Amino acid sequence: MTRLSKRARRATAALLAAAPALLAGCGVEDELLEPQQPGVISPEDVAAAGATGAQALYIGALGSLKNWTGGGGGSNQENIWMYADLLTDVWKVSDTFIQRIDTDARRVQTNNSTVSSAYSTTTQSRAFYRDAIRALKTALPNEPEKQGEMYFALGYTEMFMGEIFCNGIPLGITVDGEPQYTEPLTNQQVFAVALTHLDSAIALASGSNTLSQSVRNAATVAKGRTLVNMGRFAEAATAVANVPANYQYTLTFSQPTQSNAIWTLNATPTTARYAVGDSAELVAGTEVVVRNAIPFASAGDPRVPVSGNFKNSSRKSIDGLTNYVGQLIWTDRAHPIVLASWIDARLIQAEARLQANDIPGMMTILNALRAAPQWLGSAFNSPVMPNLATPASQTEAVDLFFREKAFWTFTRGQRLGDLRRLIRQYDRTAENVFPVGPHYRGGEYGDDVNLPVPQQEDNNPAFRDAGGRAQCVNTQA
């Protein structure tokens, strides 16, 4: 039992005697009833620490960018790059969770908890970038390239949201702790917002130091990709013309921070919730063709080396049902992933040639990429590959370009946006672009062509129309 000293007892008695007067005179009872958050440090608190606080917000925002792209947390949490690719032919579900099974089968519900989590992580990151920008402007004005990197992250995030989510995304923000709701924006409007932020990034990263050059190139590649999404192909090619050979903006990982999520969810059979996709599946023990799917696992393409195949039952994934097919590019939790690169820039230029009906020009660029080893992430380099034959028609050229791009950008979150563009910009139908036919976990593939804005956005009074319906749908490219 604790005993008070005489001095302590006298002090306590004096305080208790004075308490009624203090409470009555100062309104302390009102303050005591106010909500307290002693463990919460707000961005404003961090920013008030000057340059140190601004640097902390900057580093934290970069961590947020890494988290929703190549990272993703623990053994049961993918990044949205992987989840968007699961809706396409890049990955095949090898998990028991219905949320992933539904997404792989193109039957995504608005109450899908995995979509909800991915949506929240992605949208919240926009606030982290903005907080960092405000602090950097005030405390580190002589390092504008860091502001530029935050604008790059902001523009890249918005561009990606326009690529994968349904056509009608709110881009709300929080000001002084109050949410500022917005009407849903069309994907084209979202791309236009992203473009302004990427232009800001390029302008701020105009210096000659290493960080400025890296940020400027990354933002330029993202700008080119945004312009492609907007159908402005010639402008896109011009924008990326000066991205230097072998440029890469990479995401790095480590065990103390976070792991490469591709490794986490596909590295070993016992932990694999994802398997590399293919153009065929075993449905009730019978091999069935998956129409429109690229055979990532069985093509033998050196850019996507794999272990196992969909017919090999000697190793099962975590669900105990799906034959394990693992990728062999990222074989360690700390292997880096490329976010933006000069390969992306060259592919943008190649597509501009395709759009201009210059098939020989497109082939020159594609074959130049194949003519030298290319670093694709981790410790992996693609080998020299033989030239591709020139397609005989524009239709065949479109098929070839998107196949080549799919292998160059394997599991970097670009496939869903490209499949949607094949519908929107190349006049193809979803039935001729997305996987269709029997799904190996039961039923047929559905008709979704994007991820829905989840139910949590129902808190936004501007999100639904007068009839109470969400203003975007999963089946709209």
BELTATA-V985277 format. One record per residue. PHI is phi in radians with two decimals (* if undefined). NEAR is the number of other C-alpha atoms within 8 Angstrom. Layout:
phi:PHI near:NEAR
phi:PHI near:NEAR
This chain:
phi:* near:2
phi:-1.50 near:3
phi:-2.01 near:4
phi:-1.54 near:7
phi:-1.24 near:6
phi:-1.02 near:6
phi:-1.10 near:7
phi:-1.15 near:8
phi:-1.12 near:9
phi:-1.13 near:8
phi:-1.17 near:8
phi:-1.11 near:8
phi:-1.09 near:8
phi:-1.10 near:8
phi:-1.14 near:8
phi:-1.13 near:8
phi:-1.14 near:7
phi:-1.47 near:8
phi:-0.99 near:8
phi:-1.01 near:8
phi:-1.15 near:7
phi:-1.09 near:10
phi:-1.11 near:10
phi:-1.24 near:8
phi:-1.43 near:6
phi:-2.02 near:6
phi:1.14 near:9
phi:-1.11 near:9
phi:-1.08 near:7
phi:-1.17 near:7
phi:-1.15 near:7
phi:-1.16 near:6
phi:-1.51 near:6
phi:-1.25 near:6
phi:-1.10 near:4
phi:-1.98 near:4
phi:-2.30 near:5
phi:-1.11 near:4
phi:-1.65 near:4
phi:-1.75 near:5
phi:-1.91 near:6
phi:-1.39 near:6
phi:-0.99 near:8
phi:-1.13 near:6
phi:-1.08 near:8
phi:-1.17 near:13
phi:-1.08 near:12
phi:-1.16 near:7
phi:-1.40 near:9
phi:1.28 near:10
phi:-1.06 near:10
phi:-1.12 near:7
phi:-1.16 near:12
phi:-1.10 near:16
phi:-1.12 near:9
phi:-1.14 near:9
phi:-1.14 near:15
phi:-1.11 near:14
phi:-1.13 near:8
phi:-1.10 near:9
phi:-1.18 near:13
phi:-1.12 near:10
phi:-1.11 near:8
phi:-1.15 near:10
phi:-1.04 near:10
phi:-1.14 near:11
phi:-1.13 near:12
phi:-1.56 near:14
phi:-1.69 near:11
phi:-1.51 near:15
phi:-1.49 near:15
phi:2.38 near:16
phi:1.71 near:12
phi:-1.55 near:10
phi:-1.28 near:8
phi:-2.22 near:6
phi:-2.48 near:8
phi:-1.49 near:14
phi:-1.47 near:15
phi:-1.33 near:11
phi:-0.99 near:13
phi:-1.16 near:13
phi:-1.19 near:10
phi:-1.13 near:13
phi:-1.18 near:15
phi:-1.15 near:14
phi:-1.27 near:14
phi:-1.87 near:13
phi:-1.75 near:14
phi:-1.20 near:14
phi:-2.10 near:14
phi:-2.24 near:12
phi:-1.18 near:11
phi:-2.35 near:15
phi:-2.23 near:12
phi:-1.67 near:7
phi:-1.24 near:6
phi:-1.12 near:6
phi:-1.07 near:10
phi:-1.29 near:12
phi:-1.07 near:12
phi:-1.07 near:11
phi:-1.16 near:12
phi:-1.05 near:13
phi:-1.56 near:11
phi:1.06 near:12
phi:-2.36 near:11
phi:-1.52 near:12
phi:-1.63 near:7
phi:-1.23 near:9
phi:-1.69 near:8
phi:-1.13 near:10
phi:-1.16 near:7
phi:-1.23 near:8
phi:-1.10 near:12
phi:-1.04 near:13
phi:-1.13 near:8
phi:-1.14 near:11
phi:-1.08 near:10
phi:-1.09 near:8
phi:-1.06 near:9
phi:-1.22 near:10
phi:-1.22 near:8
phi:-1.11 near:8
phi:-1.06 near:11
phi:-1.06 near:10
phi:-1.20 near:10
phi:-1.12 near:12
phi:-1.10 near:14
phi:-1.14 near:10
phi:-1.04 near:10
phi:-1.15 near:14
phi:-1.05 near:12
phi:-1.07 near:8
phi:-1.18 near:14
phi:-1.14 near:17
phi:-1.05 near:10
phi:-1.40 near:7
phi:-1.70 near:9
phi:-2.31 near:11
phi:-1.17 near:8
phi:-1.52 near:4
phi:-2.18 near:8
phi:-1.10 near:12
phi:-1.10 near:14
phi:-1.24 near:10
phi:-1.05 near:14
phi:-1.04 near:16
phi:-1.16 near:11
phi:-1.20 near:16
phi:-1.17 near:14
phi:-1.06 near:17
phi:-1.05 near:11
phi:-1.12 near:14
phi:-1.14 near:15
phi:-1.11 near:12
phi:-1.09 near:11
phi:-1.16 near:12
phi:-1.00 near:13
phi:-1.15 near:8
phi:-1.05 near:8
phi:-1.15 near:14
phi:-1.30 near:11
phi:-1.93 near:11
phi:-1.60 near:11
phi:-1.10 near:16
phi:-1.40 near:12
phi:2.65 near:10
phi:-1.80 near:14
phi:-1.27 near:10
phi:-2.08 near:8
phi:-1.22 near:8
phi:-2.38 near:8
phi:-1.96 near:9
phi:-2.13 near:7
phi:0.91 near:4
phi:1.43 near:5
phi:-1.90 near:6
phi:-1.18 near:8
phi:-1.91 near:8
phi:-1.30 near:11
phi:-2.25 near:10
phi:-1.14 near:7
phi:-1.05 near:11
phi:-1.80 near:12
phi:-1.15 near:9
phi:-1.01 near:12
phi:-1.12 near:10
phi:-1.18 near:8
phi:-1.10 near:13
phi:-1.09 near:15
phi:-1.15 near:8
phi:-1.11 near:10
phi:-1.04 near:15
phi:-1.09 near:13
phi:-1.12 near:9
phi:-1.25 near:12
phi:-1.20 near:17
phi:-1.11 near:10
phi:-1.10 near:11
phi:-1.06 near:18
phi:-1.11 near:14
phi:-1.16 near:8
phi:-1.29 near:11
phi:-1.69 near:16
phi:-1.63 near:10
phi:-1.31 near:8
phi:-1.84 near:6
phi:-1.26 near:6
phi:-1.06 near:6
phi:-1.13 near:8
phi:-1.01 near:12
phi:-1.13 near:12
phi:-1.13 near:9
phi:-1.12 near:15
phi:-1.07 near:13
phi:-1.17 near:10
phi:-1.08 near:13
phi:-1.16 near:14
phi:-1.16 near:13
phi:-1.09 near:16
phi:-1.13 near:13
phi:-1.12 near:13
phi:-1.06 near:15
phi:-1.13 near:10
phi:-1.15 near:13
phi:-1.10 near:14
phi:-1.06 near:11
phi:-1.02 near:11
phi:-1.54 near:8
phi:1.40 near:7
phi:-1.80 near:9
phi:-1.21 near:12
phi:-1.12 near:7
phi:-1.10 near:9
phi:-1.08 near:17
phi:-1.09 near:13
phi:-1.14 near:7
phi:-1.05 near:11
phi:-1.68 near:14
phi:-1.05 near:8
phi:-1.74 near:5
phi:-1.18 near:11
phi:-1.27 near:6
phi:-1.03 near:5
phi:1.26 near:8
phi:-1.21 near:9
phi:-2.48 near:10
phi:-1.84 near:10
phi:-1.95 near:9
phi:-1.80 near:10
phi:-1.92 near:8
phi:-2.39 near:13
phi:-2.77 near:9
phi:-1.07 near:8
phi:-1.18 near:4
phi:-1.79 near:6
phi:-2.70 near:12
phi:-1.71 near:15
phi:-1.06 near:17
phi:-1.22 near:15
phi:-1.11 near:12
phi:-1.09 near:12
phi:-1.02 near:13
phi:-1.76 near:13
phi:-2.50 near:14
phi:-1.20 near:14
phi:-2.31 near:8
phi:-0.98 near:12
phi:-1.25 near:7
phi:-2.04 near:12
phi:-1.34 near:16
phi:-1.67 near:12
phi:-2.24 near:11
phi:-2.16 near:14
phi:-1.07 near:13
phi:-1.26 near:12
phi:-2.60 near:16
phi:-1.67 near:13
phi:-2.60 near:10
phi:-2.45 near:13
phi:-1.63 near:11
phi:-1.91 near:12
phi:0.94 near:5
phi:1.48 near:5
phi:-1.90 near:7
phi:-1.26 near:8
phi:-2.23 near:9
phi:-1.27 near:8
phi:-1.72 near:13
phi:-1.08 near:10
phi:1.37 near:10
phi:-1.40 near:10
phi:-1.38 near:10
phi:-1.41 near:10
phi:-0.92 near:14
phi:-1.36 near:13
phi:-1.84 near:7
phi:-1.23 near:6
phi:1.27 near:8
phi:-1.26 near:8
phi:-1.18 near:7
phi:-1.38 near:7
phi:-2.31 near:13
phi:-1.24 near:11
phi:-2.38 near:10
phi:-2.11 near:8
phi:1.57 near:10
phi:-2.69 near:10
phi:-1.15 near:13
phi:-1.70 near:6
phi:-1.55 near:9
phi:-1.62 near:8
phi:-1.27 near:5
phi:-2.29 near:9
phi:-1.86 near:13
phi:-1.38 near:18
phi:-1.09 near:13
phi:-1.37 near:10
phi:1.29 near:6
phi:-2.07 near:8
phi:-1.52 near:10
phi:-1.14 near:15
phi:-1.26 near:16
phi:-2.32 near:12
phi:-1.90 near:13
phi:-1.44 near:13
phi:-2.08 near:9
phi:-1.50 near:11
phi:-1.86 near:16
phi:-1.93 near:10
phi:-2.52 near:8
phi:-1.08 near:13
phi:-1.75 near:10
phi:-1.14 near:13
phi:-1.29 near:12
phi:-2.16 near:12
phi:-1.46 near:12
phi:-1.56 near:11
phi:-2.59 near:11
phi:-2.65 near:13
phi:-1.20 near:13
phi:-1.10 near:9
phi:-1.03 near:9
phi:-1.10 near:14
phi:-1.17 near:10
phi:-1.15 near:11
phi:-1.11 near:15
phi:-1.15 near:14
phi:-1.12 near:13
phi:-1.21 near:11
phi:-1.08 near:13
phi:-1.12 near:12
phi:-1.05 near:14
phi:-1.14 near:8
phi:-1.55 near:6
phi:1.07 near:7
phi:-1.76 near:9
phi:-1.14 near:12
phi:-1.02 near:7
phi:-1.12 near:10
phi:-1.07 near:14
phi:-1.15 near:11
phi:-1.04 near:8
phi:-1.22 near:12
phi:-1.08 near:11
phi:-1.27 near:11
phi:-1.13 near:8
phi:-1.12 near:9
phi:-1.33 near:12
phi:-1.43 near:10
phi:-2.49 near:9
phi:-1.07 near:9
phi:-2.19 near:9
phi:-1.38 near:8
phi:-1.98 near:11
phi:2.18 near:12
phi:0.92 near:10
phi:-1.89 near:8
phi:-1.84 near:9
phi:-2.12 near:9
phi:-1.26 near:10
phi:-1.40 near:9
phi:-1.14 near:8
phi:-2.12 near:7
phi:-1.17 near:7
phi:-1.08 near:7
phi:-1.52 near:6
phi:-1.29 near:4
phi:-1.25 near:8
phi:-1.09 near:9
phi:-1.52 near:6
phi:-2.51 near:6
phi:-1.12 near:10
phi:-1.07 near:6
phi:-1.16 near:9
phi:-1.16 near:13
phi:-1.10 near:9
phi:-1.01 near:8
phi:-1.14 near:9
phi:-1.04 near:9
phi:-1.23 near:9
phi:-1.20 near:9
phi:-1.04 near:9
phi:-1.08 near:9
phi:-1.07 near:10
phi:-1.30 near:11
phi:-1.19 near:9
phi:-1.94 near:10
phi:-0.82 near:10
phi:0.89 near:10
phi:-1.86 near:11
phi:1.36 near:12
phi:-1.74 near:11
phi:-1.18 near:14
phi:-1.10 near:15
phi:-1.05 near:9
phi:-1.21 near:9
phi:-1.12 near:11
phi:-1.15 near:12
phi:-1.21 near:11
phi:-1.05 near:11
phi:-1.39 near:13
phi:-1.32 near:9
phi:-1.90 near:7
phi:-2.07 near:7
phi:1.03 near:7
phi:-1.74 near:9
phi:-1.71 near:7
phi:-1.02 near:9
phi:-1.18 near:7
phi:-1.88 near:8
phi:-2.21 near:11
phi:-1.55 near:13
phi:-1.00 near:12
phi:-2.40 near:11
phi:1.90 near:9
phi:-1.19 near:11
phi:-1.70 near:11
phi:-1.18 near:9
phi:-1.71 near:6
phi:2.08 near:7
phi:1.29 near:7
phi:-1.84 near:9
phi:-1.02 near:12
phi:-1.45 near:8
phi:-2.13 near:8
phi:-1.21 near:11
phi:-2.19 near:14
phi:-2.79 near:15
phi:-1.58 near:12
phi:-1.39 near:13
phi:-1.23 near:12
phi:-1.28 near:11
phi:-1.02 near:8
phi:-1.04 near:6
phi:-1.27 near:8
phi:-1.07 near:8
phi:-1.15 near:5
phi:-1.44 near:8
phi:-1.13 near:7
phi:-1.61 near:9
phi:-1.34 near:13
phi:-1.80 near:11
phi:-1.42 near:9
phi:-1.07 near:5
phi:-1.57 near:5
phi:1.45 near:6
phi:-1.64 near:7
phi:-1.06 near:8
phi:-1.58 near:9
phi:-2.59 near:11
phi:-2.30 near:9
phi:-1.23 near:11
phi:-1.68 near:8
phi:-1.88 near:10
phi:-1.35 near:10
